[in-house]
């Protein structure tokens, strides 16, 4: 297995991430809107490709978005069965090539624009760092193998090839939430946000949350007798 590769973020992207991480912006919930929007775009791409090549959907016929909250690991995962990314796309799209909107967005921010405009500049992915101190991106494209991208910001990210994955096609973002952002693991909060930010999304969004069930356990007469003897 190839060793994990480390890459430096392009200077403007690094600057953008620092701005996002250190912002005192209160409306941090927009991160979910941006990630859902990106997932929807990825699903649009695979659907469009399938019009000329139906076999592309065979490994994963469903076109959907899944959101999973895990309170034990303090992670929020957003999974789509979209087009996924090749290794090259992963490196270019998430870190080494600054989109034209990167600089424009930073200039707009410094001129007093709202962080919520981030998606209009094509750099919505980085809004994940409003609520997370580490982000892991697992992806599988039809023309490549499984890769995982990981960064806790700090100027660099790593890329690794993985063999054990439940992802047939698409992208899975795992956000390791900051201690003061754990509200995004709560079912009610997530339901409200998904409803609010998925108005124009044409794919199903499935929310998976942990449920605690209190169960009454019947004690047989014999066990009751044993308890009394003690």
C-alpha positions, 0 to 999 in steps of 0.5 A: 500500500502506498504511503500517505501523501502530504500536500501544502494548501495553496496560499490563498486557500490557506488564507481563506481557511484561516479567515473561516476558522477564526471568524466570529460569525454566528450563523455557522449553520450555513455549512450544511447548506453548502455541503448539501448543495455540493452533494446535489451538484455531484448527483446531477453530474452522475445522473447526466453521465448516466444518460449516455452510459447507464452502466455507470449506475450499476454499482450504486443505483440510488441517487441520494444524500445521507446525513449521520450524526454520531454523538460518541465520536462527535462526528457529523457525516454527509454522504452522497452517491454522486460522481465522486472524485478521482485522486487528481480532482481531490488534490486540485479541488480541495486545496492545491488550485485556488478557484477564481472565487477564492480571492474574490470571496476574501476581498468581499469578506474584508469589505464587510460581506457576509460569510453566508455568501461563500457558496456564490464564490465556489468555495463552499466546502471550506465552510465545514471549518466553521464547525469542525476542527478536522474534516475527512473526505472519502471519495470513489469515482467510477474511473478511480479507486477509493481515496481519503483526504484529511486535514485539520487545517494548519496549512496542509492535507493528506491523501491516502488510498483505502481498500476497506470502504462501504462507499460504492460511489460518491463522497463521504464528508466526516466533520469532527465537530468543535466542542462548542458546535455539538448542537449539530448532532441533535436530531431536532436541530438537524431536521430543522436545518435539512428542511430549511436548506433542502428546499431546492434539492431534488434528491432524497435526504435521509437523516440517520440519528441515534435513538435511546430506547428505555425498555422495561425488563420483565423479571420472572417469579423465580428471579424475584424470589432469588432477589428477596432471599438476598 
